[in-house]
Each structure stands twice: as structure tokens, then as C-alpha cells.
């Protein structure tokens, strides 16, 4: 047993890694427990066959769906978590996303905090994660206290033409908020080289703004922060009264270890965080920790996503394609009073991706033509919280994820909107579903946008966490990944997890009396 820590953070991704960064200069003794290791820098990092077809870096574990069928989740266990493979599109939630939103399929509930509460933390997270963008282009964008910290990433010629064509038909295309270490004014010294392997691949140059590079490594420069890799947390133990987490039980290579701290932070991802709390059931918490309300594991959301390939009439030699977005249908359209969703570019398909994603076998020349002419889109609609969409754990410790699609009508209409636009965008009038990238529309396997399983709220009867993301039921247990989301919105969730982690970090520094030490270090 080791109890030399003030704070233990379980998980090093968007939430846990960012929180470690915030706590590092405070002088608090912080232990980060990561079940994976450091991802190896190797040529296979940018090999489509290795990364996508052979799933070289994904977990080999299997989860179980509502029909009892096993599946391999798109889960990555490394320092930096899922951010090592994300597309680094770092949106703020829209201001109205924090309020109640009516959809065709039901209600997206209001958050217990407002956009105003989170706005200064959004600004800090954008700075930390090198977010490039241009304020004022996106018609759904909320007010900002400061401009984007870095200029928008420019469009390559074919995407600039797409931008111009969209504007010509009356839409408001905009530059996506991209987290990347790119200096277009000085390409010879820019860490980022605008390659085609940012979206879904680890960055060999470490120029993608992920939680490992931007948060964990800077945190580890402080002597008071320790990282243990290959440390899978099995369960959390509490005192006899069930009010305090007293032990974190870890499996390291088959050897059990136990750690303790004044505060324990869970940040394993929405599925694994819920599973950990459920596995930690004891006599005082028979239904799992933080679960007197019964909501832990429930309300699982993962967005309604489709990856679709348009075939350009002219070749598309774009490499760094994920620079453009469209939000004109985010809240509705002229023929539909409910939200449809968000459109953005995907990373550029190559022949290997097209081959694996093709619905039916196709000759090589056809695959080459499609790959050379592909314009790749990612469409996202809001997934509504449903208590029956839930994570559970069986007696053998296996994870079950029961999920049923809902709110599909708006998404179908969003696809139809894009399809009708294709002839005006220099594309053939057919969209090709990319089965591989879209994970066959299996939201269980496509866990990149998972959220909602340990929701926060003002009322202990209907939420697991309070407004500071502390468990209602325990004095020293917090959750800071996307589990805390009460709704999913229709934009990428990573920046909100990062901003909230900074917010919770401020709270913890004050709670643990570290503010004075932090100020002294800054003065030094």
C-alpha cells in the first residue's frame, strides 16, 4: 500500500490528463494510473492497413451487446487515452446546448451549469490544446471572451472549392476548430507537416494536440506528479461508513497493488468509468459506488454518426482534409422544425480504407478511382439520453453495453440534405457509406464520442455527481471524463471534457488548500 498522494487520477485522457496538468503546479502529490503504456513511435503509426484493417492499436478485449453478442470496441488504452487517435476537432458546445432542446425523438435535457460558467475554461483549454480557428464564421457559435489562440488551418484547393460552392448555394461553411501544432507561416519549422494521417491515427511527429503531449508530459515535469503505466484499476474500496474512498486496487502485470489518496478521480471513459464504479459495489453501496440514484451506467450516449464518401468529378489530391464544417442544419431547416445535426470533413480516404469500407467486393481500378476522387464527410446528430441505454458488469467482470438507436429521423434528413447538395458541389449525386470508418453504424464499437453514464446534476435523486463532479454519495470521489454529460449535443465532446477538467481542477486546488502553494510557485 502506498498512501503518499493527495490525489489519484485514474486515466490519462482528455479529462484525467488535463486535470493532472492543472494540479501539477499546485504542489499537490498527484498519482496518475494508466492501464495502458506509451504508444510506440513506429512506421505502422501511419499505415492504414495496420491501424484500421488490422486494428493494431485497439484493445483485444470484447464487450457484450444487448443481444448477448460479443464485439470489439474501438477503445485505445495508452497514455493520452482516446486522444492519441482522435481527429482533434475541438468544439465548444453551442450555448443553447446547455438548455433544454426539443428533438423529433425526444428531449435533450438542460445542464445544471451554463455556457457562461464554462466559457473561461473553454478559452484556457483552447490555449492548452493549440486550437486553430476563426471566430464569427460558424452561425451557431456562442460568444467568446477571446479569439481563437491560433489562426484557422487553411483549406487545400479542393476543399476551398467545396467551401466556395457551399457558400454559393447559401450556406455558411466555416473552418473547423483544429487542435494541432501547425505553423503555416513557417512550414520548415512547423511540427505538423499537414499529413493525411491525423484523423484516426497516432501522430509520429507528436504534433497532434493530444492529452499525452499537451497535458501529461508537462505535468510530469513537476516532481510532485507520478505516472504509473500498465496499471489497471480493478476496484475502489471505501471505509466502513461508505463515505470515503480509502483504497484503489490495481493490477500491474498480475500483481495486485493498493494506493490511497485524499481525493480519487475516475476518468476512464464513459463505459469504463461506469464499469469501475459498478465493480466497486460493497455492503454500503450494493449497486455500485456513487449509485444511490441508480443512474450509474445509464443514459449511455455516443452520437448518431455516419461516415459518407462523395465522389468528386475532379480528382481530390487533398491530404489534410479535416478543415471544413457546416452547421446550418444544427438547429433545424426550412422544412423541419427540429435539429438535424452537424457536418464536417473526415480524414482523407486512401485505397486501403476504401477497400475495407466497401459494402461489396469491387475491382481494384474502381477502388483506385474512388480513393483518388473521394471527398469524405462525417455527419453527427444528437444522441438522446435513454436510461435503458446502459453499461452493466456481470459476475465475471465482463462489460455489457445495451443500446438502441433513437432520434434517427433528423439524421436521415441531414444525410438527405447533403446528398441533394452533391451536384452543386462538383460531385456525383451518390453518397457511398463507408462501413469501416463509421463502424458499420454500430455506436457500441464506435466509442470515440461516448458520454453520459455518470451524469452530474443538482439533485442526488436523479444524478450521480454534484456540480463540481463529486459523487453525491462519497466525500472524496470525482469523475471528470465525458461520463458527466447530461446530454451529448451534436459536436465533438473532447474540448468540453478538457474545459471541465480545468474547472474541477480549480475547485480541487481550493478544496485542498493548495492555492497558496500554487501562487508561491508561480512567483518563484
C-alpha positions, 0 to 999 in steps of 0.5 A: 500500500502506498498512501503518499498522494493527495490525489489519484487520477485514474486515466490519462485522457482528455479529462484525467490528463488535463486535470493532472496538468492543472494540479501539477503546479499546485504542489499537490502529490498527484498519482496518475494510473494508466492501464495502458503504456506509451504508444510506440513511435513506429512506421505502422503509426501511419499505415492504414492497413495496420491501424484500421484493417488490422486494428493494431492499436485497439484493445483485444478485449470484447464487450457484450451487446444487448443481444448477448453478442460479443464485439470489439470496441474501438477503445485505445488504452495508452497514455493520452487515452482516446486522444492519441487517435482522435481527429482533434476537432475541438468544439465548444458546445453551442450555448443553447446546448446547455438548455433544454432542446426539443428533438423529433425523438425526444428531449435533450435535457438542460445542464445544471451549469451554463455556457457562461460558467464554462466559457473561461475554461473553454478559452484556457483549454483552447490555449492548452490544446493549440486550437486553430480557428476563426471566430464569427464564421460558424452561425451557431457559435456562442460568444467568446471572451477571446479569439481563437489562440491560433489562426484557422488551418487553411483549406487545400484547393479542393476543399476551398472549392467545396467551401466556395460552392457551399457558400454559393448555394447559401450556406455558411461553411466555416473552418473547423476548430483544429487542435494541432501544432501547425505553423503555416507561416513557417512550414520548415519549422512547423511540427505538423507537416499537414499529413493525411494521417491525423484523423484516426491515427497516432501522430509520429511527429507528436504534433497532434494536440493530444492529452499525452503531449499537451497535458501529461508530459508537462505535468510530469515535469513537476516532481510532485506528479507520478505516472504509473503505466500498465496499471489497471484499476480493478476496484475502489474500496471505501471505509466502513461508513461508505463515505470515503474512498480509502483504497484503489486496487490495481493490477500491474502485470498480475500483481495486485497493488493498493494506493490511497489518496485524499481525493480519487478521480475516475476518468476512464471513459464513459463505459469504463468509468461506469464499469469501475464504479459498478465493480466497486459495489460493497455492503454500503453501496450494493449497486455500485459506488456513487449509485444511490440514484441508480443512474450509474451506467445509464443514459449511455450516449455516443452520437448518431454518426455516419461516415459518407464518401462523395465522389468528386468529378475532379480528382481530390489530391487533398491530404489534410482534409479535416478543415471544413464544417457546416452547421446550418442544419444544427438547429433545424431547416426550412422544412423541419422544425427540429435539429438535424445535426452537424457536418464536417470533413473526415480524414482523407480516404486512401485505397486501403480504407476504401477497400475495407469500407466497401459494402461489396467486393469491387475491382481494384481500378474502381477502388483506385478511382474512388480513393483518388476522387473521394471527398469524405464527410462525417455527419453527427446528430444528437444522441438522446439520453435513454436510461435503458441505454446502459453499461452493466458488469456481470459476475465475471467482470465482463462489460455489457453495453445495451443500446438502441438507436433513437432520434434517427429521423433528423439524421436521415434528413441531414444525410438527405440534405447533403446528398441533394447538395452533391451536384452543386458541389462538383460531385456525383449525386451518390453518397457511398457509406463507408462501413469501416470508418463509421463502424458499420453504424454500430455506436457500441464499437464506435466509442470515440464520442461516448458520454453520459453514464455518470451524469452530474446534476443538482439533485442526488435523486436523479444524478450521480455527481454534484456540480463540481463532479463529486459523487453525491454519495462519497466525500472524496470521489470525482469523475471528470471524463465525458461520463458527466454529460447530461446530454451529448449535443451534436459536436465533438465532446473532447474540448468540453471534457478538457474545459471541465477538467480545468474547472474541477481542477480549480475547485480541487486546488481550493478544496485542498488548500493548495492555492497558496502553494500554487501562487508561491510557485508561480512567483518563484 
